[in-house]
């Protein structure tokens, strides 16, 4: 049985995935000052489940990203599932009543973290669509 080789990642895709990598890491890092600003000042420990979920989803993303860059056959699927998870999470977050209510103009940190969150709804959705359109390159 002859298996066709998957098309290689182009330089354009590598740059695009680097932008996704940077944006996603910024989103995770932004959770630290957000937590300190709203909860740390009251000496409230982060919820263990929240920490575990953040850590697991970060590992999920990093695995998908690195395996995709390395062109490992399952890497594209892992990254695609992460992007789908992220988009669904933010859609549910916004449908829960948070849409535009978490964009306070009087709190710069909260505003910035909220805008990062909105970007991390739209951008992963665009990457999800682009990866599906170029599915042979990512999904085999």
N, CA, C and O atoms as CSV, one atom per row, in Angstrom:
chain,resi,resn,atom,element,x,y,z
A,1,UNK,N,N,0.847,-1.172,0.000
A,1,UNK,CA,C,0.000,0.000,0.000
A,1,UNK,C,C,0.893,1.234,0.000
A,1,UNK,O,O,1.819,1.330,0.805
A,2,UNK,N,N,0.626,2.161,-0.881
A,2,UNK,CA,C,1.434,3.368,-1.005
A,2,UNK,C,C,0.764,4.528,-0.258
A,2,UNK,O,O,-0.400,4.850,-0.497
A,3,UNK,N,N,1.516,5.138,0.639
A,3,UNK,CA,C,0.997,6.284,1.381
A,3,UNK,C,C,1.607,7.552,0.811
A,3,UNK,O,O,2.822,7.644,0.633
A,4,UNK,N,N,0.772,8.509,0.531
A,4,UNK,CA,C,1.276,9.784,0.014
A,4,UNK,C,C,1.871,10.597,1.149
A,4,UNK,O,O,1.340,10.614,2.260
A,5,UNK,N,N,2.960,11.260,0.867
A,5,UNK,CA,C,3.589,12.118,1.880
A,5,UNK,C,C,2.756,13.376,2.069
A,5,UNK,O,O,2.185,13.916,1.122
A,6,UNK,N,N,2.704,13.813,3.281
A,6,UNK,CA,C,1.985,15.037,3.615
A,6,UNK,C,C,2.790,16.226,3.106
A,6,UNK,O,O,4.018,16.211,3.193
A,7,UNK,N,N,2.131,17.257,2.576
A,7,UNK,CA,C,2.870,18.458,2.151
A,7,UNK,C,C,3.603,19.090,3.330
A,7,UNK,O,O,3.096,19.103,4.452
A,8,UNK,N,N,4.765,19.598,3.076
A,8,UNK,CA,C,5.582,20.229,4.114
A,8,UNK,C,C,4.977,21.568,4.531
A,8,UNK,O,O,4.249,22.207,3.770
A,9,UNK,N,N,5.298,21.975,5.762
A,9,UNK,CA,C,4.874,23.296,6.220
A,9,UNK,C,C,5.670,24.353,5.466
A,9,UNK,O,O,6.896,24.279,5.380
A,10,UNK,N,N,4.976,25.314,4.935
A,10,UNK,CA,C,5.645,26.404,4.237
A,10,UNK,C,C,6.181,27.402,5.256
A,10,UNK,O,O,5.801,27.377,6.427
A,11,UNK,N,N,7.065,28.278,4.797
A,11,UNK,CA,C,7.572,29.338,5.672
A,11,UNK,C,C,6.421,30.223,6.140
A,11,UNK,O,O,6.407,30.686,7.281
A,12,UNK,N,N,5.473,30.451,5.266
A,12,UNK,CA,C,4.307,31.270,5.625
A,12,UNK,C,C,3.524,30.644,6.776
A,12,UNK,O,O,3.116,31.332,7.712
A,13,UNK,N,N,3.317,29.307,6.693
A,13,UNK,CA,C,2.618,28.613,7.771
A,13,UNK,C,C,3.435,28.617,9.049
A,13,UNK,O,O,2.883,28.767,10.139
A,14,UNK,N,N,4.745,28.453,8.929
A,14,UNK,CA,C,5.603,28.465,10.121
A,14,UNK,C,C,5.509,29.819,10.826
A,14,UNK,O,O,5.433,29.878,12.053
A,15,UNK,N,N,5.515,30.900,10.055
A,15,UNK,CA,C,5.386,32.241,10.647
A,15,UNK,C,C,4.006,32.413,11.268
A,15,UNK,O,O,3.874,32.967,12.359
A,16,UNK,N,N,2.990,31.943,10.578
A,16,UNK,CA,C,1.623,32.058,11.102
A,16,UNK,C,C,1.478,31.278,12.403
A,16,UNK,O,O,0.840,31.754,13.342
A,17,UNK,N,N,2.061,30.089,12.467
A,17,UNK,CA,C,1.985,29.297,13.689
A,17,UNK,C,C,2.787,29.929,14.821
A,17,UNK,O,O,2.426,29.793,15.990
A,18,UNK,N,N,3.868,30.618,14.481
A,18,UNK,CA,C,4.631,31.344,15.508
A,18,UNK,C,C,3.784,32.474,16.100
A,18,UNK,O,O,3.819,32.712,17.307
A,19,UNK,N,N,3.031,33.163,15.256
A,19,UNK,CA,C,2.134,34.217,15.743
A,19,UNK,C,C,1.081,33.612,16.669
A,19,UNK,O,O,0.780,34.178,17.721
A,20,UNK,N,N,0.526,32.474,16.286
A,20,UNK,CA,C,-0.443,31.782,17.142
A,20,UNK,C,C,0.205,31.397,18.471
A,20,UNK,O,O,-0.401,31.558,19.530
A,21,UNK,N,N,1.423,30.894,18.414
A,21,UNK,CA,C,2.164,30.506,19.617
A,21,UNK,C,C,2.313,31.697,20.561
A,21,UNK,O,O,2.028,31.586,21.753
A,22,UNK,N,N,2.756,32.828,20.034
A,22,UNK,CA,C,2.974,34.028,20.850
A,22,UNK,C,C,1.658,34.516,21.450
A,22,UNK,O,O,1.594,34.831,22.639
A,23,UNK,N,N,0.609,34.579,20.628
A,23,UNK,CA,C,-0.690,35.045,21.125
A,23,UNK,C,C,-1.241,34.134,22.218
A,23,UNK,O,O,-1.798,34.607,23.208
A,24,UNK,N,N,-1.083,32.844,22.034
A,24,UNK,CA,C,-1.605,31.898,23.018
A,24,UNK,C,C,-0.831,32.001,24.328
A,24,UNK,O,O,-1.424,31.977,25.406
A,25,UNK,N,N,0.487,32.114,24.236
A,25,UNK,CA,C,1.282,32.264,25.462
A,25,UNK,C,C,0.952,33.559,26.188
A,25,UNK,O,O,0.881,33.584,27.417
A,26,UNK,N,N,0.751,34.631,25.434
A,26,UNK,CA,C,0.360,35.903,26.059
A,26,UNK,C,C,-0.945,35.721,26.834
A,26,UNK,O,O,-1.094,36.256,27.933
A,27,UNK,N,N,-1.875,34.980,26.274
A,27,UNK,CA,C,-3.148,34.734,26.940
A,27,UNK,C,C,-2.944,33.984,28.261
A,27,UNK,O,O,-3.556,34.326,29.272
A,28,UNK,N,N,-2.096,32.977,28.248
A,28,UNK,CA,C,-1.845,32.233,29.485
A,28,UNK,C,C,-1.103,33.086,30.503
A,28,UNK,O,O,-1.458,33.094,31.682
A,29,UNK,N,N,-0.087,33.797,30.065
A,29,UNK,CA,C,0.691,34.644,30.985
A,29,UNK,C,C,-0.188,35.747,31.567
A,29,UNK,O,O,-0.011,36.125,32.726
A,30,UNK,N,N,-1.133,36.271,30.784
A,30,UNK,CA,C,-2.014,37.347,31.250
A,30,UNK,C,C,-2.881,36.914,32.427
A,30,UNK,O,O,-3.385,37.754,33.173
A,31,UNK,N,N,-3.055,35.611,32.593
A,31,UNK,CA,C,-3.873,35.127,33.703
A,31,UNK,C,C,-3.203,35.382,35.058
A,31,UNK,O,O,-3.883,35.463,36.081
A,32,UNK,N,N,-1.891,35.507,35.065
A,32,UNK,CA,C,-1.164,35.712,36.333
A,32,UNK,C,C,-1.447,37.100,36.909
A,32,UNK,O,O,-1.903,37.189,38.049
A,33,UNK,N,N,-1.194,38.192,36.170
A,33,UNK,CA,C,-1.533,39.499,36.756
A,33,UNK,C,C,-3.035,39.657,36.981
A,33,UNK,O,O,-3.450,40.346,37.912
A,34,UNK,N,N,-3.852,39.028,36.140
A,34,UNK,CA,C,-5.299,39.064,36.318
A,34,UNK,C,C,-5.664,38.463,37.672
A,34,UNK,O,O,-6.427,39.057,38.433
A,35,UNK,N,N,-5.119,37.286,37.971
A,35,UNK,CA,C,-5.399,36.631,39.252
A,35,UNK,C,C,-4.916,37.494,40.418
A,35,UNK,O,O,-5.652,37.704,41.382
A,36,UNK,N,N,-3.695,37.987,40.332
A,36,UNK,CA,C,-3.135,38.800,41.424
A,36,UNK,C,C,-3.987,40.045,41.651
A,36,UNK,O,O,-4.260,40.419,42.791
A,37,UNK,N,N,-4.403,40.677,40.566
A,37,UNK,CA,C,-5.188,41.914,40.633
A,37,UNK,C,C,-6.540,41.694,41.312
A,37,UNK,O,O,-6.985,42.534,42.094
A,38,UNK,N,N,-7.191,40.573,41.016
A,38,UNK,CA,C,-8.547,40.362,41.524
A,38,UNK,C,C,-8.645,39.464,42.750
A,38,UNK,O,O,-9.578,39.602,43.541
A,39,UNK,N,N,-7.704,38.552,42.918
A,39,UNK,CA,C,-7.829,37.588,44.010
A,39,UNK,C,C,-6.627,37.585,44.944
A,39,UNK,O,O,-6.782,37.441,46.157
A,40,UNK,N,N,-5.449,37.741,44.394
A,40,UNK,CA,C,-4.235,37.697,45.194
A,40,UNK,C,C,-4.182,38.777,46.255
A,40,UNK,O,O,-3.617,38.570,47.329
A,41,UNK,N,N,-4.762,39.922,45.964
A,41,UNK,CA,C,-4.755,41.024,46.943
A,41,UNK,C,C,-5.554,40.653,48.197
A,41,UNK,O,O,-5.351,41.239,49.261
A,42,UNK,N,N,-6.451,39.690,48.070
A,42,UNK,CA,C,-7.244,39.226,49.215
A,42,UNK,C,C,-6.669,37.940,49.812
A,42,UNK,O,O,-7.284,37.312,50.674
A,43,UNK,N,N,-5.496,37.567,49.347
A,43,UNK,CA,C,-4.795,36.363,49.817
A,43,UNK,C,C,-5.636,35.108,49.632
A,43,UNK,O,O,-5.645,34.214,50.478
A,44,UNK,N,N,-6.337,35.062,48.516
A,44,UNK,CA,C,-7.149,33.901,48.169
A,44,UNK,C,C,-6.324,33.034,47.218
A,44,UNK,O,O,-5.855,33.504,46.181
A,45,UNK,N,N,-6.157,31.779,47.581
A,45,UNK,CA,C,-5.395,30.856,46.738
A,45,UNK,C,C,-6.195,30.538,45.479
A,45,UNK,O,O,-7.425,30.491,45.513
A,46,UNK,N,N,-5.496,30.321,44.374
A,46,UNK,CA,C,-6.217,29.941,43.151
A,46,UNK,C,C,-6.909,28.591,43.333
A,46,UNK,O,O,-6.425,27.723,44.059
A,47,UNK,N,N,-8.012,28.437,42.684
A,47,UNK,CA,C,-8.748,27.168,42.759
A,47,UNK,C,C,-7.891,26.068,42.143
A,47,UNK,O,O,-7.427,26.210,41.011
A,48,UNK,N,N,-7.673,24.975,42.868
A,48,UNK,CA,C,-6.831,23.900,42.330
A,48,UNK,C,C,-7.306,23.374,40.975
A,48,UNK,O,O,-6.490,23.102,40.094
A,49,UNK,N,N,-8.615,23.231,40.808
A,49,UNK,CA,C,-9.132,22.747,39.535
A,49,UNK,C,C,-8.797,23.728,38.408
A,49,UNK,O,O,-8.448,23.310,37.304
A,50,UNK,N,N,-8.901,25.015,38.682
A,50,UNK,CA,C,-8.561,26.021,37.688
A,50,UNK,C,C,-7.101,25.957,37.270
A,50,UNK,O,O,-6.772,26.070,36.090
A,51,UNK,N,N,-6.228,25.772,38.261
A,51,UNK,CA,C,-4.786,25.658,37.977
A,51,UNK,C,C,-4.513,24.411,37.146
A,51,UNK,O,O,-3.743,24.448,36.185
A,52,UNK,N,N,-5.151,23.309,37.526
A,52,UNK,CA,C,-4.962,22.055,36.789
A,52,UNK,C,C,-5.455,22.207,35.350
A,52,UNK,O,O,-4.768,21.797,34.413
A,53,UNK,N,N,-6.633,22.790,35.171
A,53,UNK,CA,C,-7.171,22.954,33.816
A,53,UNK,C,C,-6.310,23.891,32.971
A,53,UNK,O,O,-6.065,23.616,31.796
A,54,UNK,N,N,-5.852,24.990,33.560
A,54,UNK,CA,C,-4.968,25.888,32.818
A,54,UNK,C,C,-3.682,25.180,32.416
A,54,UNK,O,O,-3.217,25.319,31.284
A,55,UNK,N,N,-3.116,24.431,33.331
A,55,UNK,CA,C,-1.876,23.714,33.045
A,55,UNK,C,C,-2.088,22.659,31.965
A,55,UNK,O,O,-1.286,22.545,31.038
A,56,UNK,N,N,-3.159,21.892,32.082
A,56,UNK,CA,C,-3.435,20.844,31.087
A,56,UNK,C,C,-3.690,21.427,29.701
A,56,UNK,O,O,-3.211,20.889,28.702
A,57,UNK,N,N,-4.440,22.523,29.636
A,57,UNK,CA,C,-4.699,23.099,28.315
A,57,UNK,C,C,-3.433,23.726,27.732
A,57,UNK,O,O,-3.242,23.716,26.516
A,58,UNK,N,N,-2.576,24.267,28.585
A,58,UNK,CA,C,-1.299,24.797,28.080
A,58,UNK,C,C,-0.438,23.664,27.529
A,58,UNK,O,O,0.153,23.801,26.458
A,59,UNK,N,N,-0.366,22.561,28.243
A,59,UNK,CA,C,0.385,21.400,27.764
A,59,UNK,C,C,-0.231,20.875,26.463
A,59,UNK,O,O,0.492,20.508,25.536
A,60,UNK,N,N,-1.540,20.841,26.397
A,60,UNK,CA,C,-2.289,20.428,25.204
A,60,UNK,C,C,-1.873,21.305,24.021
A,60,UNK,O,O,-1.568,20.794,22.943
A,61,UNK,N,N,-1.862,22.615,24.222
A,61,UNK,CA,C,-1.454,23.533,23.159
A,61,UNK,C,C,0.005,23.319,22.763
A,61,UNK,O,O,0.316,23.181,21.580
A,62,UNK,N,N,0.898,23.290,23.754
A,62,UNK,CA,C,2.325,23.160,23.456
A,62,UNK,C,C,2.620,21.863,22.709
A,62,UNK,O,O,3.433,21.845,21.785
A,63,UNK,N,N,1.962,20.783,23.108
A,63,UNK,CA,C,2.147,19.506,22.409
A,63,UNK,C,C,1.690,19.627,20.953
A,63,UNK,O,O,2.402,19.222,20.035
A,64,UNK,N,N,0.508,20.180,20.756
A,64,UNK,CA,C,-0.002,20.345,19.393
A,64,UNK,C,C,0.879,21.243,18.551
A,64,UNK,O,O,1.151,20.950,17.387
A,65,UNK,N,N,1.325,22.342,19.146
A,65,UNK,CA,C,2.170,23.287,18.413
A,65,UNK,C,C,3.494,22.637,18.016
A,65,UNK,O,O,3.858,22.625,16.840
A,66,UNK,N,N,4.210,22.099,19.002
A,66,UNK,CA,C,5.544,21.538,18.706
A,66,UNK,C,C,5.467,20.344,17.769
A,66,UNK,O,O,6.310,20.194,16.884
A,67,UNK,N,N,4.473,19.500,17.954
A,67,UNK,CA,C,4.345,18.339,17.078
A,67,UNK,C,C,3.940,18.748,15.663
A,67,UNK,O,O,4.312,18.089,14.692
A,68,UNK,N,N,3.184,19.828,15.548
A,68,UNK,CA,C,2.833,20.340,14.224
A,68,UNK,C,C,4.065,20.922,13.545
A,68,UNK,O,O,4.317,20.646,12.372
A,69,UNK,N,N,4.829,21.719,14.268
A,69,UNK,CA,C,6.055,22.299,13.721
A,69,UNK,C,C,7.031,21.191,13.307
A,69,UNK,O,O,7.702,21.293,12.280
A,70,UNK,N,N,7.097,20.125,14.128
A,70,UNK,CA,C,7.979,18.995,13.821
A,70,UNK,C,C,7.398,18.105,12.720
A,70,UNK,O,O,8.046,17.162,12.265
A,71,UNK,N,N,6.185,18.412,12.305
A,71,UNK,CA,C,5.462,17.693,11.264
A,71,UNK,C,C,5.211,16.233,11.625
A,71,UNK,O,O,5.212,15.349,10.768
A,72,UNK,N,N,4.996,16.010,12.914
A,72,UNK,CA,C,4.592,14.693,13.381
A,72,UNK,C,C,3.158,14.459,12.923
A,72,UNK,O,O,2.340,15.374,13.020
A,73,UNK,N,N,2.826,13.289,12.434
A,73,UNK,CA,C,1.499,13.058,11.844
A,73,UNK,C,C,0.309,13.452,12.715
A,73,UNK,O,O,-0.685,13.940,12.176
A,74,UNK,N,N,0.360,13.268,14.020
A,74,UNK,CA,C,-0.785,13.612,14.872
A,74,UNK,C,C,-0.774,15.035,15.391
A,74,UNK,O,O,-1.734,15.468,16.029
A,75,UNK,N,N,0.296,15.769,15.129
A,75,UNK,CA,C,0.430,17.122,15.668
A,75,UNK,C,C,-0.674,18.064,15.232
A,75,UNK,O,O,-1.208,18.825,16.039
A,76,UNK,N,N,-1.015,18.010,13.953
A,76,UNK,CA,C,-2.072,18.881,13.434
A,76,UNK,C,C,-3.412,18.606,14.092
A,76,UNK,O,O,-4.178,19.528,14.373
A,77,UNK,N,N,-3.692,17.329,14.337
A,77,UNK,CA,C,-4.946,16.961,15.002
A,77,UNK,C,C,-4.986,17.496,16.425
A,77,UNK,O,O,-6.010,18.012,16.872
A,78,UNK,N,N,-3.869,17.373,17.134
A,78,UNK,CA,C,-3.819,17.858,18.514
A,78,UNK,C,C,-4.014,19.370,18.547
A,78,UNK,O,O,-4.781,19.883,19.361
A,79,UNK,N,N,-3.318,20.082,17.659
A,79,UNK,CA,C,-3.457,21.537,17.607
A,79,UNK,C,C,-4.878,21.930,17.214
A,79,UNK,O,O,-5.447,22.859,17.787
A,80,UNK,N,N,-5.440,21.238,16.253
A,80,UNK,CA,C,-6.812,21.517,15.822
A,80,UNK,C,C,-7.792,21.320,16.981
A,80,UNK,O,O,-8.688,22.141,17.177
A,81,UNK,N,N,-7.631,20.247,17.742
A,81,UNK,CA,C,-8.523,19.996,18.877
A,81,UNK,C,C,-8.337,21.044,19.972
A,81,UNK,O,O,-9.303,21.439,20.626
A,82,UNK,N,N,-7.091,21.497,20.174
A,82,UNK,CA,C,-6.878,22.577,21.142
A,82,UNK,C,C,-7.613,23.834,20.688
A,82,UNK,O,O,-8.321,24.459,21.478
A,83,UNK,N,N,-7.448,24.206,19.424
A,83,UNK,CA,C,-8.096,25.424,18.915
A,83,UNK,C,C,-9.612,25.324,19.040
A,83,UNK,O,O,-10.274,26.294,19.408
A,84,UNK,N,N,-10.152,24.167,18.739
A,84,UNK,CA,C,-11.593,23.957,18.883
A,84,UNK,C,C,-12.017,24.105,20.343
A,84,UNK,O,O,-13.030,24.739,20.638
A,85,UNK,N,N,-11.243,23.522,21.248
A,85,UNK,CA,C,-11.522,23.638,22.682
A,85,UNK,C,C,-11.502,25.098,23.118
A,85,UNK,O,O,-12.388,25.545,23.847
A,86,UNK,N,N,-10.499,25.833,22.674
A,86,UNK,CA,C,-10.365,27.241,23.061
A,86,UNK,C,C,-11.527,28.076,22.537
A,86,UNK,O,O,-12.094,28.887,23.269
A,87,UNK,N,N,-11.879,27.879,21.282
A,87,UNK,CA,C,-12.982,28.639,20.682
A,87,UNK,C,C,-14.294,28.326,21.405
A,87,UNK,O,O,-15.056,29.236,21.734
A,88,UNK,N,N,-14.554,27.053,21.648
A,88,UNK,CA,C,-15.794,26.658,22.333
A,88,UNK,C,C,-15.829,27.248,23.742
A,88,UNK,O,O,-16.868,27.744,24.180
A,89,UNK,N,N,-14.692,27.197,24.460
A,89,UNK,CA,C,-14.637,27.774,25.801
A,89,UNK,C,C,-15.014,29.249,25.770
A,89,UNK,O,O,-15.862,29.684,26.550
A,90,UNK,N,N,-14.398,30.027,24.880
A,90,UNK,CA,C,-14.668,31.461,24.847
A,90,UNK,C,C,-16.080,31.773,24.351
A,90,UNK,O,O,-16.680,32.757,24.785
A,91,UNK,N,N,-16.609,30.960,23.460
A,91,UNK,CA,C,-17.993,31.175,23.020
A,91,UNK,C,C,-18.946,30.956,24.200
A,91,UNK,O,O,-19.845,31.765,24.430
A,92,UNK,N,N,-18.749,29.865,24.946
A,92,UNK,CA,C,-19.596,29.624,26.129
A,92,UNK,C,C,-19.422,30.726,27.160
A,92,UNK,O,O,-20.393,31.168,27.774
A,93,UNK,N,N,-18.192,31.169,27.348
A,93,UNK,CA,C,-17.932,32.265,28.286
A,93,UNK,C,C,-18.746,33.503,27.905
A,93,UNK,O,O,-19.378,34.133,28.753
A,94,UNK,N,N,-18.718,33.834,26.622
A,94,UNK,CA,C,-19.437,35.021,26.163
A,94,UNK,C,C,-20.946,34.820,26.169
A,94,UNK,O,O,-21.694,35.752,26.463
A,95,UNK,N,N,-21.398,33.621,25.849
A,95,UNK,CA,C,-22.840,33.351,25.871
A,95,UNK,C,C,-23.385,33.294,27.300
A,95,UNK,O,O,-24.590,33.430,27.515
A,96,UNK,N,N,-22.498,33.093,28.271
A,96,UNK,CA,C,-22.934,33.034,29.668
A,96,UNK,C,C,-23.345,34.402,30.205
A,96,UNK,O,O,-23.816,34.514,31.337
A,97,UNK,N,N,-23.165,35.435,29.393
A,97,UNK,CA,C,-23.548,36.776,29.820
A,97,UNK,C,C,-22.368,37.707,29.969
A,97,UNK,O,O,-22.542,38.878,30.306
A,98,UNK,N,N,-21.173,37.210,29.726
A,98,UNK,CA,C,-19.974,38.025,29.909
A,98,UNK,C,C,-19.684,38.929,28.711
A,98,UNK,O,O,-18.894,39.866,28.821
A,99,UNK,N,N,-20.316,38.654,27.570
A,99,UNK,CA,C,-19.990,39.381,26.341
A,99,UNK,C,C,-20.074,40.893,26.543
A,99,UNK,O,O,-21.131,41.437,26.865
A,100,UNK,N,N,-18.963,41.538,26.353
A,100,UNK,CA,C,-18.756,42.982,26.464
A,100,UNK,C,C,-18.976,43.541,27.876
A,100,UNK,O,O,-18.793,44.738,28.097
A,101,UNK,N,N,-19.363,42.698,28.822
A,101,UNK,CA,C,-19.467,43.161,30.207
A,101,UNK,C,C,-18.118,43.100,30.903
A,101,UNK,O,O,-17.920,43.699,31.960
A,102,UNK,N,N,-17.185,42.360,30.289
A,102,UNK,CA,C,-15.853,42.229,30.868
A,102,UNK,C,C,-14.849,43.134,30.143
A,102,UNK,O,O,-13.670,42.805,30.019
A,103,UNK,N,N,-15.341,44.266,29.677
A,103,UNK,CA,C,-14.484,45.248,29.017
A,103,UNK,C,C,-14.637,46.586,29.745
A,103,UNK,O,O,-15.157,47.552,29.186
A,104,UNK,N,N,-14.175,46.630,31.001
A,104,UNK,CA,C,-14.328,47.863,31.776
A,104,UNK,C,C,-13.282,48.896,31.357
A,104,UNK,O,O,-12.086,48.605,31.326
A,105,UNK,N,N,-13.736,50.072,31.043
A,105,UNK,CA,C,-12.820,51.128,30.631
A,105,UNK,C,C,-12.107,51.766,31.817
A,105,UNK,O,O,-11.132,52.495,31.633
A,106,UNK,N,N,-12.580,51.503,33.020
A,106,UNK,CA,C,-11.982,52.119,34.209
A,106,UNK,C,C,-10.932,51.231,34.887
A,106,UNK,O,O,-10.378,51.618,35.916
A,107,UNK,N,N,-10.652,50.057,34.331
A,107,UNK,CA,C,-9.657,49.143,34.901
A,107,UNK,C,C,-8.767,48.644,33.762
A,107,UNK,O,O,-9.129,47.709,33.049
A,108,UNK,N,N,-7.617,49.266,33.598
A,108,UNK,CA,C,-6.743,48.994,32.457
A,108,UNK,C,C,-6.313,47.532,32.391
A,108,UNK,O,O,-6.338,46.939,31.313
A,109,UNK,N,N,-5.924,46.943,33.502
A,109,UNK,CA,C,-5.483,45.545,33.486
A,109,UNK,C,C,-6.614,44.624,33.042
A,109,UNK,O,O,-6.428,43.774,32.171
A,110,UNK,N,N,-7.776,44.797,33.641
A,110,UNK,CA,C,-8.934,43.972,33.286
A,110,UNK,C,C,-9.291,44.171,31.811
A,110,UNK,O,O,-9.615,43.209,31.115
A,111,UNK,N,N,-9.231,45.408,31.341
A,111,UNK,CA,C,-9.517,45.709,29.939
A,111,UNK,C,C,-8.544,44.971,29.018
A,111,UNK,O,O,-8.963,44.342,28.046
A,112,UNK,N,N,-7.253,45.048,29.323
A,112,UNK,CA,C,-6.245,44.400,28.479
A,112,UNK,C,C,-6.424,42.885,28.470
A,112,UNK,O,O,-6.383,42.261,27.410
A,113,UNK,N,N,-6.623,42.292,29.642
A,113,UNK,CA,C,-6.807,40.842,29.714
A,113,UNK,C,C,-8.082,40.434,28.975
A,113,UNK,O,O,-8.105,39.396,28.313
A,114,UNK,N,N,-9.123,41.225,29.079
A,114,UNK,CA,C,-10.373,40.925,28.366
A,114,UNK,C,C,-10.170,41.008,26.852
A,114,UNK,O,O,-10.657,40.153,26.112
A,115,UNK,N,N,-9.463,42.022,26.400
A,115,UNK,CA,C,-9.203,42.145,24.956
A,115,UNK,C,C,-8.339,40.992,24.453
A,115,UNK,O,O,-8.542,40.502,23.343
A,116,UNK,N,N,-7.378,40.559,25.266
A,116,UNK,CA,C,-6.579,39.386,24.909
A,116,UNK,C,C,-7.493,38.166,24.788
A,116,UNK,O,O,-7.332,37.350,23.880
A,117,UNK,N,N,-8.440,38.049,25.694
A,117,UNK,CA,C,-9.402,36.949,25.629
A,117,UNK,C,C,-10.238,36.994,24.363
A,117,UNK,O,O,-10.463,35.959,23.735
A,118,UNK,N,N,-10.703,38.176,23.976
A,118,UNK,CA,C,-11.484,38.300,22.740
A,118,UNK,C,C,-10.632,37.944,21.525
A,118,UNK,O,O,-11.109,37.286,20.600
A,119,UNK,N,N,-9.379,38.378,21.527
A,119,UNK,CA,C,-8.480,37.994,20.432
A,119,UNK,C,C,-8.295,36.485,20.384
A,119,UNK,O,O,-8.190,35.895,19.309
A,120,UNK,N,N,-8.256,35.867,21.560
A,120,UNK,CA,C,-8.075,34.423,21.626
A,120,UNK,C,C,-9.374,33.664,21.400
A,120,UNK,O,O,-9.420,32.445,21.568
A,121,UNK,N,N,-10.409,34.362,21.028
A,121,UNK,CA,C,-11.622,33.737,20.510
A,121,UNK,C,C,-11.593,33.787,18.993
A,121,UNK,O,O,-11.836,32.787,18.318
A,122,UNK,N,N,-11.294,34.959,18.472
A,122,UNK,CA,C,-11.347,35.198,17.028
A,122,UNK,C,C,-10.171,34.551,16.294
A,122,UNK,O,O,-10.366,33.853,15.299
A,123,UNK,N,N,-8.964,34.780,16.782
A,123,UNK,CA,C,-7.777,34.286,16.080
A,123,UNK,C,C,-7.762,32.749,15.997
A,123,UNK,O,O,-7.538,32.213,14.912
A,124,UNK,N,N,-7.991,32.023,17.102
A,124,UNK,CA,C,-8.019,30.558,16.968
A,124,UNK,C,C,-9.110,30.075,16.013
A,124,UNK,O,O,-8.929,29.069,15.326
A,125,UNK,N,N,-10.225,30.773,15.966
A,125,UNK,CA,C,-11.278,30.395,15.019
A,125,UNK,C,C,-10.767,30.541,13.582
A,125,UNK,O,O,-11.019,29.680,12.739
A,126,UNK,N,N,-10.055,31.626,13.309
A,126,UNK,CA,C,-9.491,31.827,11.967
A,126,UNK,C,C,-8.450,30.756,11.640
A,126,UNK,O,O,-8.411,30.252,10.518
A,127,UNK,N,N,-7.610,30.409,12.612
A,127,UNK,CA,C,-6.619,29.346,12.399
A,127,UNK,C,C,-7.303,28.001,12.192
A,127,UNK,O,O,-6.876,27.206,11.355
A,128,UNK,N,N,-8.345,27.750,12.939
A,128,UNK,CA,C,-9.106,26.513,12.797
A,128,UNK,C,C,-9.637,26.390,11.370
A,128,UNK,O,O,-9.513,25.337,10.745
A,129,UNK,N,N,-10.219,27.452,10.868
A,129,UNK,CA,C,-10.750,27.456,9.499
A,129,UNK,C,C,-9.624,27.274,8.486
A,129,UNK,O,O,-9.747,26.489,7.546
A,130,UNK,N,N,-8.529,28.002,8.682
A,130,UNK,CA,C,-7.397,27.908,7.743
A,130,UNK,C,C,-6.800,26.502,7.745
A,130,UNK,O,O,-6.457,25.970,6.689
A,131,UNK,N,N,-6.678,25.901,8.927
A,131,UNK,CA,C,-6.125,24.550,8.996
A,131,UNK,C,C,-7.057,23.535,8.337
A,131,UNK,O,O,-6.597,22.592,7.693
A,132,UNK,N,N,-8.345,23.726,8.496
A,132,UNK,CA,C,-9.290,22.813,7.848
A,132,UNK,C,C,-9.272,22.986,6.331
A,132,UNK,O,O,-9.408,22.013,5.588
A,133,UNK,N,N,-9.105,24.223,5.875
A,133,UNK,CA,C,-9.015,24.457,4.430
A,133,UNK,C,C,-7.747,23.824,3.849
A,133,UNK,O,O,-7.740,23.376,2.703
A,134,UNK,N,N,-6.691,23.793,4.637
A,134,UNK,CA,C,-5.417,23.210,4.205
A,134,UNK,C,C,-5.213,21.877,4.922
A,134,UNK,O,O,-4.107,21.554,5.357
A,135,UNK,N,N,-6.288,21.114,5.037
A,135,UNK,CA,C,-6.293,19.901,5.850
A,135,UNK,C,C,-5.254,18.871,5.427
A,135,UNK,O,O,-4.753,18.130,6.273
A,136,UNK,N,N,-4.925,18.805,4.166
A,136,UNK,CA,C,-3.937,17.811,3.733
A,136,UNK,C,C,-2.570,18.078,4.363
A,136,UNK,O,O,-1.815,17.147,4.641
A,137,UNK,N,N,-2.264,19.330,4.580
A,137,UNK,CA,C,-0.991,19.694,5.179
A,137,UNK,C,C,-0.956,19.370,6.679
A,137,UNK,O,O,0.093,19.013,7.215
A,138,UNK,N,N,-2.092,19.494,7.344
A,138,UNK,CA,C,-2.126,19.342,8.794
A,138,UNK,C,C,-2.709,18.018,9.282
A,138,UNK,O,O,-2.275,17.473,10.296
A,139,UNK,N,N,-3.672,17.522,8.565
A,139,UNK,CA,C,-4.419,16.366,9.065
A,139,UNK,C,C,-4.196,15.100,8.260
A,139,UNK,O,O,-4.760,14.052,8.575
A,140,UNK,N,N,-3.390,15.188,7.240
A,140,UNK,CA,C,-3.059,14.016,6.430
A,140,UNK,C,C,-4.018,13.774,5.317
A,140,UNK,O,O,-3.856,12.819,4.559
